[in-house]
Amino acid sequence: MTNPRIMFYHDGRHPLIYMYEPPIQKEEYEAGVDELIGTPVDAIMFRLGDGRTFLHDTKAGELWGHSMGKWPHLVFKRAHENARDLIDAGNDPLKIIIDRAHANGLLLYPTLLVQQGSGVRGVDTRTSDYRLDNKHLEIGAKGDLDKDFRGNECLDFMHEEVRRERFSIIEETLTSYDVDGFELQLNYFPYYFRPEQVDEGRDVMTEWIRKIYNAVKESGSSRELAIRVPASVDSCLSLGLDPATWADQGIVDVIIGQTRSSSESMDPTVNLRPLVEAASNTMCRVHASIHSRVGSDRLGQATIEIMRATASNYWAQGIDGLYLAHWFGNWPYDSTFYEKLREIPYPEVMAAKDKSYYVPTEMDRFPIPTDGIDPPSQLPVDLEIGELVNIVLPVSDELARWDISQRVHEVLLRMRITGTTEQDEFSISLNGHILPDSILRKINYLYRMSAPRYRVFGYWYIFRLGSELLPVQGDNVIGMTLSRRDTDVSVPVQLRDVELDVKYLMGKNFYRGPSFNDSDLGPYEHWAE
C-alpha cells in the first residue's frame, strides 16, 4: 500500500446521510466517495457516527438513535432512518463506502471520535445508553472539579473499563471490515484524565495506543494507525498525550497535528515544527490538518489564494502530507473546491501564484478557546498610546527571488483598526522598517450599512509594498504604535486584522488575468492610435 499523502476527512453525516430522504439509496450513499474520485485525495478518513453511537451495522456499539421514541431533532431522525434502512436491506453503510473507495483506487480509514460528553437522556439523540448508564466513569464524576472544566463529562481513561469499551469498537471494525487503517480523533474534547492524574495518565494512554497499534497490524500488516492530536507538543503532554513517545516507540504510523478543532477554522500561522521534529528519525509521518473555514465578516470558506498561502506555510515546515479537515463544509462541491484540491499537494506549483496570508482573529460565532490547547490568538490586540505591538505573520514565498525575475505584480499589506477615528495617528513598520504614508491608502469603514456576512467597523490601512519593503521568507513582524489619540472618545482602539496579498505575473512582462484584456492598458483609444 502506498502511503497516503492527502487525506480527506468525511464526517459521514452532513453532506451525506443528513441530505437524502429516507430510504436513502445505495447509489446516493456512494456519493461520499464519488465526489472525490479523480482528485489528489489518496485516503478518505470516514467518521464512525457520533463516536458514542454509530451509523453502521455494529454489534460492539449502539446504533444512532436506537432508543428514541419521539424525536426532538428532525435531521438526526433522518440519519437514524437512513442508516437503519440500509442495514435492514443488507447494505451496511460502512461497507458501501469501503467497497466504493477501493473500486476507485482510494484508501479508507474509519475515524473514531474517541471522546464526547455524555449528553442528556431524551435530549441528545446521538448519545448512547452506555454513556448515560455509566456517569460514574466520567472525569468529573466525584463533583470536585471546577464546574467550568470542559472535560467534566468526558470519559476518564484511568478506568480500564473505559479503555476496553473504546477498544471494542476499534477491534470490531478491524476484524469485520476491509479497511486500510484506522484513525483516532483525539483532538475533539481532548480531555482524558483528571488534572492531577495527567502525568500518570500519559503512560496509561501510551499503553492503550500500543494495544490499538498491535491490533491494527495483526489485522493486516499494511494497515496504518493514524492519530489526530493538538499541533502543540506541549499541549499534548498537558492532556496526557505523548506523540513523541508514540513515534519513538513505533506505535503510530501517522500523527496529524491540528489547531482550532472546536471552531473548525483555518490557522495559517500554526507552528508545526516541534511535532515534525518529534517524529524525525522515526518511521512516523506527520500530516498537517488544514481547515477550509475562514469565518470572517467577508468570507465563510477560504479562497484559493488563502488556501495556497496556508498550505505553502505548512509544506515549508517539513510535513509529510495534508489532512483536509472539515472541507465537507463546502458541499455541494463546485469548481472552486476542485481547483483548490488540485493545487495544494504541490508547493512548487503554488510557489509563484497569488496568495493571501492572514493572522487569525477572534470571531463572534466561533471564538478561539482559551483553554490553552491551541496557541493564544495574536488578534485582536488593544493599542495604547506609545506602546509598540508586534504581530508575527509567517510567509513562505521567496519574494526577493521572484521580484528579481520580475514576476511580482503587487504586494499589499492590510491592517484593520477598530475603535479609531480619522484623528488618530499610527506608526506602522514591517520587519523594523517604518512604512511611509506615500504608499498608504486608508479606507473608511467607521460605519457601514451592510456587509457580506456580518458588520465590523473601523479603518483599513493598506500599504503597497515596493521591492525595498518586501516581506521575507519566514516570520515577518508587523509593528504598530498608536502615536496620537482622538481625545474626545473613550472606546478602546484595537488592531483586529492583519492580511498580506501577494500577486504574481505568469512571466516577465505578462498581463494580469486569464487572458489579454483592455483593463491592463486602460481605455481603448489610449493605445489604438
DOTIVO-44365 format. One record per residue (C-alpha): x, y, z. Coordinates in steps of 0.25 Angstrom, whole numbers, plus 2048, in hexadecimal, padded with zeros to 3 digits. Layout:
% DOTIVO-44365
GUNU/u/v/w
GUNU/X/Y/Z;
...
This chain:
% DOTIVO-44365
GUNU/u/v/w
GUNU/800/800/800;
GUNU/805/80E/7FC;
GUNU/806/817/808;
GUNU/7FB/822/806;
GUNU/7FF/830/805;
GUNU/7F2/837/804;
GUNU/7E7/832/80E;
GUNU/7D9/837/80D;
GUNU/7D0/837/81A;
GUNU/7C2/834/817;
GUNU/7B9/834/823;
GUNU/7AF/82B/81C;
GUNU/7A3/833/820;
GUNU/7A2/842/81C;
GUNU/7A4/840/80D;
GUNU/79F/832/80C;
GUNU/795/82B/815;
GUNU/78F/838/81A;
GUNU/78C/83D/80C;
GUNU/784/832/805;
GUNU/775/82E/808;
GUNU/773/820/80E;
GUNU/774/816/80A;
GUNU/782/81A/804;
GUNU/786/813/7F8;
GUNU/794/80B/7F8;
GUNU/798/814/7EC;
GUNU/795/820/7F4;
GUNU/79D/81C/7FF;
GUNU/7A9/818/7F5;
GUNU/7A9/827/7F2;
GUNU/7B2/829/7FF;
GUNU/7BD/822/7F6;
GUNU/7B9/826/7E8;
GUNU/7BB/835/7EB;
GUNU/7C9/833/7EE;
GUNU/7CD/82A/7E2;
GUNU/7D7/830/7D9;
GUNU/7DD/839/7E3;
GUNU/7EB/839/7EA;
GUNU/7E4/833/7F6;
GUNU/7EA/825/7FA;
GUNU/7E2/821/806;
GUNU/7D5/824/80B;
GUNU/7D4/825/81B;
GUNU/7C6/821/81D;
GUNU/7C0/824/82B;
GUNU/7B8/81A/832;
GUNU/7AB/821/836;
GUNU/7AC/829/843;
GUNU/7B6/821/84A;
GUNU/7AC/81D/854;
GUNU/7A2/817/84B;
GUNU/7A5/813/83C;
GUNU/79F/813/82E;
GUNU/7A3/805/82A;
GUNU/7A0/7F7/82E;
GUNU/7A8/7F6/83B;
GUNU/7A6/7EB/845;
GUNU/7B0/7F1/84F;
GUNU/7AA/7FF/84F;
GUNU/79C/804/84E;
GUNU/794/809/842;
GUNU/792/818/842;
GUNU/784/81C/848;
GUNU/781/80D/84A;
GUNU/779/810/857;
GUNU/772/81D/853;
GUNU/763/81E/853;
GUNU/75F/82C/84F;
GUNU/76A/833/848;
GUNU/76D/841/84C;
GUNU/777/843/840;
GUNU/772/840/832;
GUNU/77F/83F/82B;
GUNU/784/835/836;
GUNU/778/82D/834;
GUNU/77A/82D/825;
GUNU/789/828/827;
GUNU/783/81C/830;
GUNU/779/818/826;
GUNU/783/818/81A;
GUNU/78D/810/822;
GUNU/782/806/827;
GUNU/77C/805/819;
GUNU/78A/802/812;
GUNU/78D/7F8/81D;
GUNU/77F/7F1/81C;
GUNU/781/7F0/80D;
GUNU/78F/7E9/80F;
GUNU/797/7F5/80B;
GUNU/7A0/7F8/817;
GUNU/7A3/807/815;
GUNU/7B2/806/819;
GUNU/7B4/7FA/80F;
GUNU/7AD/802/804;
GUNU/7B7/80D/806;
GUNU/7C3/804/807;
GUNU/7BF/7FC/7FA;
GUNU/7BD/809/7F2;
GUNU/7CA/80F/7F7;
GUNU/7D2/802/7F3;
GUNU/7CB/801/7E6;
GUNU/7D1/80E/7E2;
GUNU/7DF/80D/7E8;
GUNU/7DC/815/7F5;
GUNU/7E0/810/803;
GUNU/7D6/810/80E;
GUNU/7DA/813/81D;
GUNU/7CE/813/826;
GUNU/7CF/81E/831;
GUNU/7CB/81D/83F;
GUNU/7C7/829/847;
GUNU/7CD/824/854;
GUNU/7C7/82E/85D;
GUNU/7BA/835/85F;
GUNU/7B1/83A/86A;
GUNU/7A6/830/86F;
GUNU/79A/839/86C;
GUNU/78C/839/872;
GUNU/783/82E/870;
GUNU/777/831/867;
GUNU/77E/83E/862;
GUNU/78B/839/85C;
GUNU/786/830/851;
GUNU/794/82B/84E;
GUNU/799/827/85B;
GUNU/799/818/860;
GUNU/793/810/86B;
GUNU/7A1/80C/86F;
GUNU/7A5/81B/871;
GUNU/798/81E/878;
GUNU/799/812/881;
GUNU/7A8/814/885;
GUNU/7A9/822/88A;
GUNU/7B2/81D/895;
GUNU/7BD/81B/88B;
GUNU/7BE/82A/887;
GUNU/7C9/833/88B;
GUNU/7C0/83C/893;
GUNU/7B9/830/89A;
GUNU/7BD/834/8A8;
GUNU/7B8/842/8A6;
GUNU/7C4/849/8AC;
GUNU/7CA/84F/89F;
GUNU/7C7/85D/89A;
GUNU/7B9/85D/894;
GUNU/7BF/865/888;
GUNU/7C9/85A/885;
GUNU/7C5/855/877;
GUNU/7C9/847/87A;
GUNU/7C0/844/885;
GUNU/7B6/83C/87D;
GUNU/7C1/835/875;
GUNU/7C5/826/878;
GUNU/7D0/824/882;
GUNU/7DB/81B/87B;
GUNU/7E1/817/888;
GUNU/7D5/80E/889;
GUNU/7D9/801/882;
GUNU/7CA/7FF/87E;
GUNU/7CA/80C/876;
GUNU/7D6/807/86E;
GUNU/7D0/7FA/86C;
GUNU/7C3/7FF/867;
GUNU/7CA/809/85D;
GUNU/7D3/7FD/858;
GUNU/7C8/7F4/855;
GUNU/7C3/7FE/84B;
GUNU/7D0/7FE/844;
GUNU/7D3/7EF/845;
GUNU/7C5/7EC/83F;
GUNU/7C8/7F6/833;
GUNU/7D6/7F0/830;
GUNU/7D1/7E2/830;
GUNU/7C3/7E4/829;
GUNU/7C7/7EE/81E;
GUNU/7D1/7EE/813;
GUNU/7D7/7FB/818;
GUNU/7E5/801/814;
GUNU/7E8/807/822;
GUNU/7E1/80D/82E;
GUNU/7E1/81C/833;
GUNU/7DF/820/841;
GUNU/7DA/82E/842;
GUNU/7E0/833/850;
GUNU/7DF/842/84E;
GUNU/7D0/843/850;
GUNU/7CC/845/85E;
GUNU/7DB/841/861;
GUNU/7D9/83E/870;
GUNU/7DD/830/875;
GUNU/7E1/831/883;
GUNU/7DE/839/890;
GUNU/7E8/845/890;
GUNU/7F0/83F/89C;
GUNU/7F2/832/894;
GUNU/7F7/837/887;
GUNU/805/833/889;
GUNU/801/825/88D;
GUNU/7F7/825/882;
GUNU/802/826/877;
GUNU/807/818/87A;
GUNU/7F9/813/87A;
GUNU/7F6/819/86D;
GUNU/803/815/866;
GUNU/800/806/86A;
GUNU/7F1/808/865;
GUNU/7F7/80D/858;
GUNU/801/801/857;
GUNU/7F5/7F8/859;
GUNU/7EE/7FE/84D;
GUNU/7FA/7FF/844;
GUNU/7FD/7F0/847;
GUNU/7EE/7ED/843;
GUNU/7EF/7F5/836;
GUNU/7FC/7EE/832;
GUNU/7F7/7E0/836;
GUNU/7EA/7E2/82D;
GUNU/7F3/7E6/821;
GUNU/802/7E9/821;
GUNU/800/7F4/817;
GUNU/7F5/7FB/81F;
GUNU/7F9/808/826;
GUNU/7F5/80F/833;
GUNU/7F3/81E/831;
GUNU/7F1/827/83D;
GUNU/7EC/835/83D;
GUNU/7F1/83E/849;
GUNU/7F3/84C/84C;
GUNU/7FE/852/844;
GUNU/806/857/850;
GUNU/80E/84C/856;
GUNU/80D/853/864;
GUNU/7FE/854/863;
GUNU/7FE/845/860;
GUNU/806/842/86C;
GUNU/7FD/84A/875;
GUNU/7F2/842/871;
GUNU/7F8/834/873;
GUNU/7FC/832/865;
GUNU/80B/82F/861;
GUNU/80C/82F/852;
GUNU/81B/830/852;
GUNU/81C/823/85A;
GUNU/812/81C/851;
GUNU/81A/820/845;
GUNU/827/81C/84C;
GUNU/822/80E/850;
GUNU/81C/80C/843;
GUNU/80D/80A/847;
GUNU/807/814/83D;
GUNU/809/816/82E;
GUNU/803/824/82C;
GUNU/802/82F/836;
GUNU/7F8/83A/832;
GUNU/7FB/848/838;
GUNU/7EE/851/839;
GUNU/7EB/85E/83F;
GUNU/7DD/865/840;
GUNU/7D6/858/841;
GUNU/7CA/85D/848;
GUNU/7C8/869/83F;
GUNU/7CC/861/832;
GUNU/7D3/86E/82D;
GUNU/7E0/870/826;
GUNU/7ED/874/82C;
GUNU/7F8/878/822;
GUNU/801/87B/82E;
GUNU/802/86E/835;
GUNU/810/869/839;
GUNU/811/85A/835;
GUNU/820/859/836;
GUNU/820/853/844;
GUNU/817/848/840;
GUNU/81F/846/833;
GUNU/82C/845/83C;
GUNU/826/83C/846;
GUNU/823/832/83B;
GUNU/831/834/834;
GUNU/83A/828/833;
GUNU/82E/81F/835;
GUNU/825/817/82B;
GUNU/819/820/82F;
GUNU/814/82A/825;
GUNU/80E/838/829;
GUNU/802/83E/822;
GUNU/7FC/84C/824;
GUNU/7EE/84E/826;
GUNU/7E9/859/81C;
GUNU/7DB/85E/81F;
GUNU/7D3/865/814;
GUNU/7CA/86F/81C;
GUNU/7CF/87E/81E;
GUNU/7C2/883/824;
GUNU/7C6/891/823;
GUNU/7BC/89D/821;
GUNU/7BF/89B/812;
GUNU/7C1/88D/810;
GUNU/7BC/880/814;
GUNU/7C5/876/80D;
GUNU/7D3/879/809;
GUNU/7D6/87D/7FB;
GUNU/7E1/876/7F2;
GUNU/7EA/882/7F5;
GUNU/7E9/87F/804;
GUNU/7EA/870/803;
GUNU/7F6/871/7FB;
GUNU/7FD/87A/806;
GUNU/7F9/871/811;
GUNU/7FD/864/80A;
GUNU/80A/86A/806;
GUNU/80D/86F/814;
GUNU/80A/860/819;
GUNU/813/85A/80E;
GUNU/81E/863/811;
GUNU/81F/85D/81F;
GUNU/823/84F/81A;
GUNU/816/848/81B;
GUNU/813/83B/814;
GUNU/805/83D/810;
GUNU/7F8/845/812;
GUNU/7EB/841/819;
GUNU/7DF/848/813;
GUNU/7D6/84B/81F;
GUNU/7C8/84F/81E;
GUNU/7C9/852/80F;
GUNU/7BC/84B/80E;
GUNU/7B6/859/813;
GUNU/7B8/85D/804;
GUNU/7AD/853/800;
GUNU/7A7/853/7F5;
GUNU/7B5/853/7EF;
GUNU/7B7/85D/7E4;
GUNU/7C3/861/7DA;
GUNU/7CA/869/7E5;
GUNU/7CA/85D/7EE;
GUNU/7D1/854/7E4;
GUNU/7DA/860/7E0;
GUNU/7DF/861/7EE;
GUNU/7E1/851/7EF;
GUNU/7E9/851/7E2;
GUNU/7F4/85A/7E7;
GUNU/7F6/859/7F6;
GUNU/7FE/84C/7F5;
GUNU/809/853/7ED;
GUNU/811/85E/7F3;
GUNU/819/860/7E7;
GUNU/80D/863/7DF;
GUNU/807/86D/7E9;
GUNU/815/874/7EA;
GUNU/813/87F/7E1;
GUNU/803/880/7E1;
GUNU/7FB/88A/7E8;
GUNU/7F9/888/7F7;
GUNU/7F2/88F/803;
GUNU/7F8/88E/811;
GUNU/7F2/892/81D;
GUNU/7F3/891/82C;
GUNU/7E6/88A/833;
GUNU/7DE/893/83C;
GUNU/7D2/891/845;
GUNU/7C5/88F/83E;
GUNU/7B7/892/844;
GUNU/7B1/884/841;
GUNU/7BE/87C/842;
GUNU/7C6/881/84E;
GUNU/7D4/87B/84F;
GUNU/7D4/873/85C;
GUNU/7DC/878/868;
GUNU/7DF/86A/86E;
GUNU/7EE/86A/86A;
GUNU/7ED/85F/860;
GUNU/7EE/868/854;
GUNU/7F9/873/853;
GUNU/7F3/880/858;
GUNU/7ED/889/84D;
GUNU/7F6/895/84A;
GUNU/7EA/89D/846;
GUNU/7E2/8A6/849;
GUNU/7EC/8AE/852;
GUNU/7EA/8BB/859;
GUNU/7F2/8C7/855;
GUNU/7F7/8D0/860;
GUNU/7FE/8DE/85D;
GUNU/80D/8DC/85C;
GUNU/80D/8CD/85D;
GUNU/812/8C4/852;
GUNU/80A/8B8/84E;
GUNU/811/8AD/845;
GUNU/809/8A3/83D;
GUNU/810/897/836;
GUNU/80C/893/829;
GUNU/813/887/822;
GUNU/815/888/813;
GUNU/81A/87C/80B;
GUNU/81C/884/7FE;
GUNU/82A/887/7F8;
GUNU/826/895/7F4;
GUNU/834/89A/7F2;
GUNU/837/88F/7E8;
GUNU/82A/892/7E1;
GUNU/82C/8A1/7E1;
GUNU/839/89F/7DA;
GUNU/833/897/7D0;
GUNU/828/8A2/7CE;
GUNU/81D/898/7D1;
GUNU/818/8A0/7DD;
GUNU/80C/8A9/7D9;
GUNU/807/8AE/7E6;
GUNU/809/8AC/7F5;
GUNU/7FE/8B3/7FF;
GUNU/7FF/8B3/80E;
GUNU/7F2/8B5/814;
GUNU/7EE/8B9/823;
GUNU/7E0/8BB/828;
GUNU/7DF/8C4/835;
GUNU/7D3/8C5/83D;
GUNU/7CE/8D0/846;
GUNU/7D6/8DA/83F;
GUNU/7D3/8E8/839;
GUNU/7D9/8F0/82E;
GUNU/7E0/8F8/838;
GUNU/7E9/8EC/83D;
GUNU/7F7/8EA/839;
GUNU/7FF/8DE/838;
GUNU/80D/8DA/835;
GUNU/80E/8CD/82D;
GUNU/81A/8C4/82A;
GUNU/81E/8B7/823;
GUNU/82A/8B0/828;
GUNU/82F/8BD/82E;
GUNU/82D/8C6/822;
GUNU/823/8D1/824;
GUNU/818/8D1/819;
GUNU/817/8DF/813;
GUNU/80A/8E6/811;
GUNU/80D/8E7/802;
GUNU/80A/8D8/800;
GUNU/7FE/8D9/809;
GUNU/7EF/8D8/805;
GUNU/7E4/8D9/810;
GUNU/7D6/8D4/80F;
GUNU/7CB/8DA/818;
GUNU/7C2/8D0/81D;
GUNU/7BF/8D7/82A;
GUNU/7B1/8D4/827;
GUNU/7AB/8CB/81C;
GUNU/79D/8C7/819;
GUNU/79F/8B9/815;
GUNU/7AA/8AE/814;
GUNU/7AC/8A1/80D;
GUNU/7AA/899/81A;
GUNU/7A9/8A2/826;
GUNU/7AE/8B0/829;
GUNU/7BB/8B4/82E;
GUNU/7BE/8C3/82F;
GUNU/7CB/8CB/82F;
GUNU/7D6/8CF/825;
GUNU/7DF/8C7/81B;
GUNU/7ED/8CB/81A;
GUNU/7F3/8C6/80D;
GUNU/801/8C7/808;
GUNU/806/8C3/7FA;
GUNU/814/8BD/7FD;
GUNU/81F/8C0/7F3;
GUNU/82C/8B8/7F1;
GUNU/833/8BE/7FD;
GUNU/828/8BA/806;
GUNU/824/8AC/802;
GUNU/821/8A2/80D;
GUNU/82C/898/810;
GUNU/82A/889/80F;
GUNU/827/884/81D;
GUNU/822/88C/828;
GUNU/81E/89B/826;
GUNU/81C/8A5/831;
GUNU/811/8B0/82F;
GUNU/813/8BB/839;
GUNU/809/8C5/83D;
GUNU/809/8D0/847;
GUNU/7FD/8DA/84A;
GUNU/804/8E7/84A;
GUNU/7F8/8F1/84B;
GUNU/7EA/8EE/850;
GUNU/7DD/8F6/84E;
GUNU/7DB/8FC/85C;
GUNU/7CC/8FC/85A;
GUNU/7C9/8ED/85A;
GUNU/7CA/8E2/865;
GUNU/7C9/8D5/85D;
GUNU/7D5/8CD/85C;
GUNU/7DE/8CC/850;
GUNU/7E1/8BE/84A;
GUNU/7E9/8B8/83F;
GUNU/7DF/8AE/83A;
GUNU/7E4/8A9/82D;
GUNU/7F2/8A7/826;
GUNU/7F2/8A2/818;
GUNU/7FC/8A1/80D;
GUNU/7F9/89F/7FE;
GUNU/803/89A/7F4;
GUNU/800/89B/7E5;
GUNU/809/896/7DA;
GUNU/80A/897/7CB;
GUNU/80B/88A/7C3;
GUNU/818/88E/7BE;
GUNU/821/89B/7BC;
GUNU/818/8A6/7B5;
GUNU/80C/89D/7B5;
GUNU/7FE/8A3/7B6;
GUNU/7F5/8A0/7C2;
GUNU/7E9/897/7C1;
GUNU/7E5/88B/7BA;
GUNU/7E7/892/7AC;
GUNU/7EB/89F/7A6;
GUNU/7E0/8A9/7A9;
GUNU/7DF/8B8/7A8;
GUNU/7DF/8BB/7B7;
GUNU/7EF/8B9/7B6;
GUNU/7F1/8C5/7AE;
GUNU/7E5/8CE/7B0;
GUNU/7DA/8D3/7A6;
GUNU/7DC/8CE/798;
GUNU/7DE/8DC/792;
GUNU/7EA/8DE/79B;
GUNU/7F2/8D3/793;
GUNU/7EB/8D1/786;
GUNU/7F0/8DE/77F;
